[in-house]
Amino acid sequence: MYLYKNTTSLLPSVVKSHIGTPFIHLNEIDSTNRYARNQIDANLAQHGTVYLANHQTRGKGRLERTWISEPGKNILMSVVLNTSGHKNEETPILNRLIALGCFDFLHHYAGNETSIKWPNDLYWRDRKAGGILIENIWRGNNWSWSIIGIGLNINQDKFPEQAAKATSLKLITKQEFDIEFLARQLCRLLNDRLCDWTDAKAPGVLKEYNAHLYKKNCQVTLQVDNKNMVCTPLEVTATGELLVSNSDGAIINLREAKWID
């Protein structure tokens, strides 16, 4: 069984609770991120709260895409973080720490062919195993909350045509898993990663993130401003941009791009 280090602190600001305290298991809702936002707005959420759903009727992906999942088969959860005291420019650091926590989880079960696909996906080989959607809330100019939406494919073994490149732990390992047990494991891994949310550790976190970057130093096709570009991903910058070299050898920073399979 996986071993976790003991932690007595979480964020470098005021410690309020650990990730997964409380842990709330819901049956069917429209979206865990929407539910979490409503709880925050109603002053019913606290730092560390996790909402795990058996089924989402309107699961959210990046750029308002729909997250498709069979009921009861996958991890569909949102984590509430109180980010008061953190600087607005720290959002890329949080993104990387969450991605690494999900990477730790998937790598433990799926092995060395696990990677992080910029900007927000978890991959095994060339197949999508999960995704992350982080929504930040500002009160005036102050970053006050983050809602971390995580979808990981666990026991689903058939996917619709629009998700034909997806995979799951069941397909990878030929085993079936207890969803809540794995979700609680993921909470502990995220908790461990968030202990590294300090300015001093930010360079090491970025280096580790880039070590697991999908298609690093490999030629790929990306769509940028509605035009396809053949390029080679090199690394993600400290501000969250993807650094690539194009076919002419020029180095380009990308804030937005669509991967072309």
C-alpha positions as CSV (number, residue, x, y, z in Angstrom):
1,M,0.0,0.0,0.0
2,Y,1.2,3.5,-0.7
3,L,2.9,5.3,2.2
4,Y,2.3,9.0,2.9
5,K,4.5,11.3,4.8
6,N,3.0,12.9,7.9
7,T,2.1,16.6,7.5
8,T,1.4,19.1,10.2
9,S,1.0,22.2,7.9
10,L,-0.6,23.0,4.7
11,L,-0.4,26.5,3.3
12,P,2.2,29.1,4.4
13,S,-0.7,31.3,5.4
14,V,-3.1,30.5,8.3
15,V,-3.7,26.8,8.4
16,K,-7.5,26.0,8.5
17,S,-7.8,22.3,7.7
18,H,-6.3,19.5,5.6
19,I,-7.5,18.6,2.1
20,G,-10.5,16.3,2.5
21,T,-11.7,17.7,5.8
22,P,-14.6,17.7,5.5
23,F,-15.1,15.1,2.7
24,I,-18.6,15.3,1.3
25,H,-19.9,12.5,-0.9
26,L,-22.8,13.6,-3.2
27,N,-25.0,11.4,-5.3
28,E,-26.0,13.4,-8.4
29,I,-25.4,17.1,-9.1
30,D,-24.9,19.3,-12.2
31,S,-21.2,20.0,-11.5
32,T,-19.0,19.7,-8.4
33,N,-17.3,23.0,-9.3
34,R,-20.7,24.8,-9.5
35,Y,-21.8,23.1,-6.3
36,A,-18.6,24.2,-4.5
37,R,-19.0,27.8,-5.8
38,N,-22.5,27.9,-4.5
39,Q,-21.3,26.7,-1.1
40,I,-18.6,29.4,-1.0
41,D,-21.1,32.1,-1.9
42,A,-23.4,30.8,0.9
43,N,-20.5,30.8,3.4
44,L,-21.0,27.0,3.8
45,A,-17.6,25.9,2.5
46,Q,-14.2,26.0,4.3
47,H,-10.7,25.5,3.3
48,G,-10.0,21.8,2.5
49,T,-13.6,20.8,1.8
50,V,-13.9,18.1,-0.9
51,Y,-17.1,17.4,-2.8
52,L,-17.1,14.0,-4.5
53,A,-20.0,13.2,-6.8
54,N,-21.2,9.8,-8.1
55,H,-22.6,11.5,-11.2
56,Q,-22.5,15.0,-12.8
57,T,-25.3,15.9,-15.2
58,R,-23.3,19.0,-16.5
59,G,-19.7,18.3,-15.7
60,K,-17.4,21.1,-16.7
61,G,-14.1,20.9,-18.7
62,R,-11.8,23.6,-19.9
63,L,-13.2,26.2,-22.3
64,E,-16.7,25.2,-21.2
65,R,-16.4,21.7,-22.7
66,T,-18.5,18.9,-21.2
67,W,-16.9,16.3,-19.0
68,I,-18.3,12.9,-19.9
69,S,-18.5,10.2,-17.3
70,E,-20.6,7.2,-16.5
71,P,-22.3,7.3,-13.1
72,G,-20.3,5.8,-10.2
73,K,-17.3,4.9,-12.3
74,N,-14.8,7.7,-11.9
75,I,-13.4,10.3,-9.5
76,L,-15.4,13.5,-10.0
77,M,-14.5,16.0,-7.3
78,S,-13.8,19.5,-6.4
79,V,-11.5,20.8,-3.7
80,V,-12.0,24.2,-2.0
81,L,-8.9,26.2,-1.1
82,N,-8.9,29.5,0.8
83,T,-6.2,31.4,-0.9
84,S,-6.3,34.5,1.2
85,G,-2.8,35.7,1.9
86,H,-1.4,34.4,-1.4
87,K,-0.3,36.8,-4.2
88,N,-2.4,36.8,-7.4
89,E,0.7,35.9,-9.5
90,E,1.0,32.6,-7.6
91,T,-1.8,31.0,-9.6
92,P,0.6,29.1,-11.9
93,I,2.4,27.6,-8.9
94,L,-0.9,26.3,-7.6
95,N,-1.7,24.9,-11.0
96,R,1.5,23.0,-11.1
97,L,1.2,21.6,-7.5
98,I,-2.3,20.3,-8.3
99,A,-1.1,18.7,-11.5
100,L,1.8,17.0,-9.7
101,G,-0.5,15.7,-7.0
102,C,-2.7,14.1,-9.7
103,F,0.4,12.9,-11.5
104,D,1.6,11.2,-8.2
105,F,-1.8,9.4,-7.9
106,L,-1.9,8.2,-11.5
107,H,1.8,7.3,-11.7
108,H,1.4,5.1,-8.6
109,Y,-1.3,3.0,-10.3
110,A,-0.5,3.3,-14.0
111,G,3.3,3.5,-13.9
112,N,6.1,5.4,-15.8
113,E,4.2,6.1,-19.0
114,T,2.2,8.8,-17.1
115,S,2.6,12.4,-18.0
116,I,1.1,15.9,-17.6
117,K,-0.3,17.4,-20.8
118,W,-0.2,21.2,-20.8
119,P,-2.2,23.0,-19.7
120,N,-4.5,20.7,-17.6
121,D,-4.7,17.0,-18.6
122,L,-3.2,13.8,-17.2
123,Y,-2.1,11.3,-19.8
124,W,-1.1,7.6,-20.0
125,R,0.8,7.0,-23.2
126,D,-1.2,8.9,-25.8
127,R,-4.5,8.6,-24.0
128,K,-6.3,11.0,-21.6
129,A,-6.8,9.7,-18.1
130,G,-8.0,12.8,-16.4
131,G,-8.3,16.6,-16.4
132,I,-8.1,19.5,-14.0
133,L,-10.3,22.7,-14.0
134,I,-9.2,25.4,-11.6
135,E,-11.5,28.3,-11.0
136,N,-10.3,31.3,-9.0
137,I,-12.4,33.7,-7.1
138,W,-11.3,37.3,-6.4
139,R,-12.8,39.7,-3.8
140,G,-11.9,43.0,-5.3
141,N,-8.2,42.7,-6.1
142,N,-7.6,39.9,-3.6
143,W,-7.4,36.3,-4.6
144,S,-9.7,34.7,-2.0
145,W,-10.7,31.2,-3.1
146,S,-9.7,28.5,-5.6
147,I,-12.0,25.6,-6.7
148,I,-10.0,22.7,-7.9
149,G,-12.1,20.5,-10.2
150,I,-10.6,17.0,-10.9
151,G,-11.9,14.3,-13.1
152,L,-10.0,11.0,-13.2
153,N,-11.1,8.0,-15.2
154,I,-11.1,5.0,-12.9
155,N,-13.5,2.1,-13.6
156,Q,-15.1,3.3,-16.9
157,D,-14.0,1.0,-19.7
158,K,-16.1,2.3,-22.6
159,F,-16.1,5.9,-23.9
160,P,-18.2,7.7,-26.4
161,E,-16.8,8.6,-29.8
162,Q,-15.9,12.2,-28.8
163,A,-13.7,10.8,-26.1
164,A,-12.2,7.9,-28.1
165,K,-8.7,8.8,-26.9
166,A,-9.6,8.3,-23.3
167,T,-8.4,5.6,-21.0
168,S,-8.9,4.6,-17.3
169,L,-7.2,2.8,-14.5
170,K,-9.3,-0.2,-15.2
171,L,-8.2,-0.4,-18.8
172,I,-4.6,0.2,-17.9
173,T,-4.4,-2.2,-14.9
174,K,-7.3,-4.7,-15.6
175,Q,-8.5,-4.1,-12.1
176,E,-11.6,-2.5,-10.5
177,F,-11.2,0.1,-7.8
178,D,-13.1,1.6,-4.9
179,I,-13.8,5.2,-6.0
180,E,-14.1,6.8,-2.6
181,F,-11.0,5.1,-1.2
182,L,-9.0,6.3,-4.2
183,A,-10.4,9.9,-3.9
184,R,-9.3,10.0,-0.3
185,Q,-5.8,8.8,-1.4
186,L,-5.8,11.6,-3.9
187,C,-6.7,14.1,-1.1
188,R,-3.6,13.0,0.9
189,L,-1.4,13.4,-2.1
190,L,-2.7,16.9,-2.9
191,N,-2.2,17.8,0.7
192,D,1.4,16.6,0.6
193,R,2.0,18.6,-2.6
194,L,0.5,21.8,-1.2
195,C,3.0,21.7,1.6
196,D,5.5,22.8,-1.0
197,W,3.6,26.0,-1.8
198,T,6.3,28.4,-0.9
199,D,8.4,30.8,-2.9
200,A,11.6,28.9,-2.0
201,K,10.3,25.6,-3.4
202,A,8.7,27.1,-6.6
203,P,11.7,26.6,-8.8
204,G,12.0,22.9,-7.8
205,V,8.2,22.4,-8.4
206,L,8.5,23.9,-11.9
207,K,11.5,21.7,-12.7
208,E,9.6,18.6,-11.6
209,Y,6.5,19.6,-13.5
210,N,8.6,20.0,-16.7
211,A,10.3,16.6,-16.1
212,H,6.8,15.0,-16.6
213,L,5.7,17.2,-19.5
214,Y,3.8,15.3,-22.2
215,K,5.6,15.2,-25.6
216,K,8.5,17.2,-24.3
217,N,11.2,17.5,-27.0
218,C,8.9,15.6,-29.5
219,Q,7.4,17.1,-32.6
220,V,3.7,17.8,-32.3
221,T,1.0,19.8,-34.1
222,L,-0.7,22.6,-32.2
223,Q,-3.5,24.9,-33.3
224,V,-2.6,28.6,-32.5
225,D,-5.0,31.4,-33.6
226,N,-6.9,28.9,-35.8
227,K,-3.7,27.9,-37.7
228,N,-1.8,24.6,-37.3
229,M,1.8,24.8,-36.3
230,V,4.3,22.0,-36.2
231,C,6.5,22.5,-33.2
232,T,8.4,20.9,-30.3
233,P,7.4,21.5,-26.7
234,L,10.4,22.5,-24.6
235,E,9.1,23.5,-21.2
236,V,6.5,25.4,-19.3
237,T,7.6,28.8,-18.0
238,A,7.2,30.1,-14.5
239,T,4.2,32.1,-15.6
240,G,2.5,29.1,-17.1
241,E,3.2,29.5,-20.8
242,L,4.3,26.7,-23.1
243,L,7.7,27.3,-24.6
244,V,8.0,25.7,-28.0
245,S,10.4,25.8,-31.0
246,N,8.8,25.9,-34.4
247,S,9.9,24.3,-37.7
248,D,12.2,27.3,-38.3
249,G,13.9,26.9,-34.9
250,A,12.3,30.1,-33.5
251,I,11.3,29.9,-29.8
252,I,7.7,30.9,-29.1
253,N,5.7,31.4,-25.8
254,L,2.2,30.1,-26.0
255,R,-0.6,31.1,-23.6
256,E,-3.3,29.2,-25.5
257,A,-3.1,26.4,-28.0
258,K,-5.1,23.4,-29.0
259,W,-3.5,20.0,-29.4
260,I,-4.1,18.3,-32.8
261,D,-4.0,14.5,-32.5
